[in-house]
Amino acid sequence: MNKLFLGALALLPLAAAAQTPPPSSVLTPEKLWQLGRLGEMQVSPDGKTVAYTVTKYNLAENKGNADIWTVPVAGGQPKKITDTPGSENTLNWRPDGKLTFISGESGTDQLYVMSADGTGKAKLSDFPDQGLSNLKYAPKANFILYTQDVKSSPTTLDMFPDLPKADAKIIDDLNYRHWNVWDDHLASHVFFQPIAADGKPEGYGKDLMPGEKFDSPLMPDGGSEQLAFSPDGYRIAYTSRKFTGRAEAESTNSDIYLYNIHNQQTVNLSEGLGGYDTEPAFSPDGKQVAWLSMATPGFESDRNGIVVYDFASKKRVDILLKSFMEGLDKRLGQFDAAQLSAANIRWSSDGKTLYFLSVLIGAERLFEVPATGGKIRQITDIKQNYNAFELVGKGQAVANRTTLSAFADIVRLDLKTGKETPLTAINQQELAGIKFGKVEDRRVTTTDNKQMQVYVIYPPDFDPARKYPTLLYCQGGPQSPITQSQSYRWNFQLMAANGYIIVAPNRRGLPGFGREWNDAISGDWGGQPIKDYLSAIDAVSKEPFVDKNRRGCVGASYGGYSVYYLAGHHEGRFKTFIAHDGLYNLTSWYPSTEEMFFAKHDMGGAPWDATPNKSYQEFNPQMFAKNWDTPILVIQGGKDFRVPEGQAMEAFGTAQLRGIPSRFLYLPNEGHWVMKPQNSVLWQRVFFEWLGRTLKPDGTVAK
């Protein structure tokens, strides 16, 4: 074995190395799980009250519980109006000012109602055992819609009833598992049901998709935002991708379907549009419906336009494509409206304006555009993220706000000035006395002479006269932007609290910097995006406070791929690597992932093509493992079907067989994300212990 490796191994005993915890004045993994997490927001019909959910976690019990709170839109003391052992969710205000929600306190998910002050709670429904989800009221509360699972295909037990203990799966087609779940032979269908005078559902639910094997909303993460009632309550728009098996695995072509309650007919409003069409929203007069639309088939990270469909003319128009760059603040960059990717669209009460969110230069911002297209106006700036919003009366909105130094709270926004007024301080007590590190927004010149935005996060009480270990953070996606959002796993402030400087570049492929920048990563995973990473760490490493002998590289998903790739190309820059759910061998990954459209689009084809794309040779980390010479921690979820566990096992096996100091953290019941509280804390402890061993061998924490 190489003597260099033997020396490194001596510093890395298998037993857990003791490490001094961060001081109590900074974030810790345990503190993150004490914080309340803002969930839903719903504004009352009179525009005076916001109802919202806050989830609190019990680390010992390894679970969380969501309760309902309210706060006046004008400002005032928030009030907790539920306090039950089970979680409340799916908030809806009725026209009479009462609040409905779904709770599982009876053993199944059922519909409940109560007054705005939390009194008079009553159960309204008695649905079958599978309960319900994604419930919405028609504007006049004469109907509800909701989703339930229905049988879509036979199980192994159905086919062989005399073998009840057989636990095998018989698979004849693709899409047999998705993200973190296996095909359960059920499909989520949309139902509607009348509401009686006493507020209870009457009769039975009508399935809008009888006999279909398709899901609505889209699995696994679609929700009630993909369903909508028309203002009169007699039309329902829903999102579905009506393919199964291989066709579904190879397609992003979801559509907006319109069901008419009067004649029970369904029409496809987005027929002929090839990419994702999602999140329908009716105009206040019901004469139009808008939705988010991606144009490119198979490209899951394409720009989301805003399509407006007129029922009278039956014409569709992407109003962002009709708009031009004079609507944007040119100080923030020369991006035309066609380059904005929209989310969370809302109609103004007069139907003349559409409001939407879009990432621009490292922040999720609020915009407005005439419903017919035209000048776009940016309402908010780069200092914060607005992750979701709801309109309130005339000229106001309430929004979920975060920054890289602040967790989610609700603020009131003035839509003319962008001025915000805080309404909640959810974690004021938990964060009292906690120090946060400075966040710096830099520009770095890339190898092709472009200006790249880079966030640099410093330890609390940063001293420029000292030298600090520094981490290059590689973002996943591969097209998920680094913005002013908060993560409870890859939390920059938590990393900084442990004494590290974090370098987080918005490298090629991340949205918010124009279409050319966004699309440049497709087919070029190991090309310019990797050069961008090196440009970022090299530029920041010129600072005297960066210890060049203690630099690490960390990331998940495409970021994990980047770690594996850089491990074979870093030319001595890094002393340690951490890869979570990363792609190590693109050739074996392609046929084992689940959404084949993603693999085909981003790899530029299959590895067995007559002339395979360069991705499988030039950009395949496995091909360069012969150059690995640096300690590496490999982390993997066993239920991650986007990046199957074999990728991590190949990478860890390679490191072990080559004598590279390495460790494998395997989480058998986690998917692409770590969701369980104790697993999350374990993740953080192993993460920081590894960094303590490889970047700070004495085990101390920089202060």
C-alpha positions, 0 to 999 in steps of 0.5 A, a space after each residue: 500500500 502507498 505510504 502516503 495513504 498509510 500515513 493518512 489512514 493513521 489519522 483516521 481511526 475507525 472509531 469515532 474521533 472526539 470533536 469539540 462541539 460548537 459553542 452554545 451561541 451558534 447553530 448546532 444540528 440539534 438546534 436546527 431540529 428545535 426550530 419551528 418550520 413554517 408550512 402553509 399560508 391561507 388568507 381569510 376571505 375578508 383579507 384580515 387574517 393569515 392562517 398558517 401551520 408550524 411544524 415542531 419536531 421531537 428529536 427523541 420521538 423522531 417525528 414532527 407535529 404541525 399545528 395551526 396559527 393565525 396572525 392579523 394581516 395588519 400586524 399583531 400577536 400570532 395565536 396558536 389555535 390547535 394543539 393536538 398530538 396529530 398534525 393539521 394540514 390542508 387549510 381552507 377558509 370558507 366564505 363564512 369565515 370559518 377555517 377547515 383543515 384535514 387531521 388524522 386524529 380520528 385514525 384516518 385523514 378527515 375534514 374538520 372545521 372551526 372558528 377563526 379563534 380555534 373554538 367550535 371544532 367539529 368533524 365534517 367527514 367520514 371518508 373511507 380508510 384511505 382518507 383524502 388529501 389536496 382538498 379545496 373548496 369551490 369559491 361558493 363552498 358548494 363543492 369540494 375537490 380532493 384526491 384519493 388513491 384507486 386501484 390501477 393494476 394487479 399486485 403479485 398477491 392478486 395474481 397468486 392469491 395462494 402465496 400470501 407470504 410471497 414478497 416479490 414484485 413482478 415487473 414488466 415495464 419501466 417506472 416501477 419506482 419513482 424517487 423514493 417509492 415503489 409502484 404500489 398499484 394505485 393511482 391518485 385520482 381527483 374527486 369532487 363532492 357536493 357540500 350540504 347546508 351543514 357544511 358536511 360532504 353529502 352523497 359520494 365523491 365523483 371520480 373525474 378519472 374513472 378507469 385511468 391508470 394515471 396520477 393527479 397531481 403528479 407524483 411524488 411531489 405534486 400537491 393542491 397547487 396542481 388543482 383548481 376550481 373555476 369561480 362558479 365552481 362548476 369546472 375543475 382544472 387538474 394536472 396529469 401526465 397521462 402515460 404509464 410505464 416506459 412512456 411515462 419514464 421517458 416523458 415530461 409531457 403533463 397537461 392541464 385537463 378541464 372537467 365540466 361538472 355539468 356535462 361530465 366532459 373532460 378536455 385537454 387545454 394544453 394539447 400539443 405543448 410538449 413539456 410540463 404544464 402544471 399549476 392552473 389558476 382561473 381568472 376572477 371572472 372565469 373567462 381565462 385560465 393561466 398555468 406554468 408551461 415548459 416548452 422542451 419535451 424531456 427537459 425537466 429544468 426548462 424555463 417555466 413560462 406563463 400560458 394564458 388560455 382564453 375560453 372564448 377564443 380558445 387561444 393560448 399565449 405565453 405572456 412572458 414571451 410577449 414581454 421585453 426586458 424594459 420591465 426589468 431593473 437593468 441594474 440587475 442584468 440584461 435578461 429579457 422576459 423570456 428568460 424568467 422562469 415563473 412559479 406561484 402565479 396569482 391573478 389580481 382581483 380585477 383580472 388585469 395583472 398576474 403576479 409570480 415568483 422567479 429566481 434572478 441572480 441568486 434570489 427568489 423575487 416577486 414580479 408582476 406582468 399584465 395578463 395580456 403581456 407587456 412590461 414586467 415589473 420587479 417588486 422585490 430585490 436580491 436581499 431575500 427570498 420570497 418562497 411563496 405568497 398570497 395576495 391580500 386585498 388591494 396592493 398587498 401580499 403576504 409572503 414566506 420570507 427567508 435569507 441565508 441568515 434567517 429562517 422562514 417567517 411571514 411578512 406583509 408586502 406592499 406591491 407598489 414599493 416592495 416594502 415588507 413588514 414582519 408579521 411573525 417571529 416563529 423562532 425568536 425564542 429558539 434563536 435568541 443569542 445565536 450568532 450568524 456568520 456574514 454572507 457576502 455576495 461576490 463576483 468571480 471571473 470564469 475561465 471563459 471570462 463571464 461574471 459568476 455570482 458566488 456566495 461566501 459565508 463566514 464563521 461567526 466572529 470572523 477574524 480576517 487575521 486568522 486562517 480558516 478551513 474552507 469548503 467548496 459547496 457543489 450544488 445539486 439539481 443539476 439546475 437548482 439555484 443557490 438563493 437566499 433560502 434555508 436548508 436543514 441539511 446543507 445549512 451554510 450557517 451551521 457549517 460556518 458555526 463549525 469554523 468553516 468558510 463556505 464558497 457557494 458558486 452559482 455555476 453554469 446550469 443554475 437558473 437566474 442568469 439567463 437561458 444560455 447560462 441555465 442550459 449550458 450544463 446539459 450534455 456538459 456535466 464535467 465541462 464548464 460547470 466544473 471549471 466554474 467550481 474551480 474558478 470560485 475556490 481559486 478566487 476566494 483562496 487568494 484571500 489571506 484568511 483562507 488556509 489552502 492546506 485545509 480545503 474541502 469539497 462537498 455536495 449532493 446529487 449533481 453536487 455529489 457527482 461533482 465531488 467524485 469528478 473533482 476527486 480525479 481532477 482537483 490537482 491537489 486543491 482539496 484535502 477531503 471530499 464528501 459526496 451525498 447521493 452522487 452519480 459515480 458511474 454514468 454508464 451504470 446509472 443511466 439504465 438504473 435511474 427512474 425518470 429516463 427523460 432526465 438521463 437522456 436529456 442531460 447525458 445526450 443519449 444512452 451509453 449504448 448509442 452507436 456514437 455515445 455522448 462524451 458524457 460516458 467517457 470524458 465526464 464519467 467520474 469512474 474513468 478518473 478514479 485512478 487519480 484519486 488520492 484524497 480521503 472521501 466520505 460517501 453518503 447514500 440513501 437506500 430509497 434513493 431511486 433517482 441515484 440508486 445506492 449502487 452508485 455509492 457502493 461503486 464509489 466506496 468500493 473503489 476508494 477502499 480497493 485503492 487504499 483511499 481513506 474512506 467511510 460509507 454512511 448508508 441510510 437504508 430508509 432515506 431517499 434523495 433527502 434525509 427526512 427523519 430527525 435522528 438520521 439528520 442529526 446523525 448525518 450532521 455529526 458524521 459530516 462534521 466529524 469527517 471534516 474534523 479528522 481530515 481538515 482539522 486533525 486535532 479535532 478542535 473547532 475554529 472560534 
